[in-house]
Amino acid sequence: MTGNEGTAPAADKGRVPRRRRDTVLVTGASSGIGLELARLFAADGSDLVLVARSEESLRKLATGLTAKYKVQAHVLPADLSQPESAEQIARTLTRQGVQVDVLVNNAGFGAHDQVAGIGAQRQADMIEVNVTALTRLTALFLPGMLERRHGAVLNVASTAAFQPGPNQAAYCATKAYVLSFTEALAEEVRGTGVRVSCLAPGATGTRFPAQAGMTGTRAFRLGVMDARPVAKAGHDGLLRGKTLIIPGALNRVMAFSVRLSPRGLVARVAGYMMA
């Protein structure tokens, strides 16, 4: 992203105004797609706000990015399953005088089991992280972007957003929300100078499948993409102003084919893939 132009003082009217670096906030930045996105934005010369639960991992990442790319990297440990976390992040950045120009809502998690077996609290936490925190952060930082007529939001969904998913019902539902929310938001901000994109990867080689208990499912045994090309697709697609970004030809075929199939059949096939 290109930084905003500052206003030149009266005595410096003949000089080109200095351009301020963009600041990119990345949630779930400690590993996987979020980590790779942080690296890509740092390589652009953007300053960073790194958010995740692990302060140690964030500080290690921040140190490396600062040394390599000469950017500033703010570390904000936060548990997005806590309802007040988004507002706390916004208040902290306001106190520090940090302006967020690009918001990357990458944090999320899943759980592989039937609804009756996962437990109510884990599913509530999933909705809080995947849906509520994403919505709150967007609502908190978007007004400033619109006022400045400059900024971007990248929300990370999944190809799971395109179908109901037996054995991961809540996860698929949360990602369907992210997809719908992002596509609607992109239309709302059209022509404002703010870009909004949804990255919807398929199976990806991160910590996610192990944490969600999905490594043994057919979907992940058929093959996964590396996190780096997935992140690059999201980064590049956002810069080009694409609303929906699905990395991988097979993932794109599968995502769009379900729109032409009977919903009952789609649910059965999805259940088979996640068995």
Beta strands, then each sheet from edge to edge (+ up, - down):
strand 1: 23-27
strand 2: 47-52
strand 3: 73-77
strand 4: 102-105
strand 5: 151-156
strand 6: 194-199
strand 7: 204-205
strand 8: 225-226
strand 9: 244-245
sheet 1: 3+ 2+ 1+ 4+ 5+ 6+ 9+
sheet 2: 7+ 8+
end
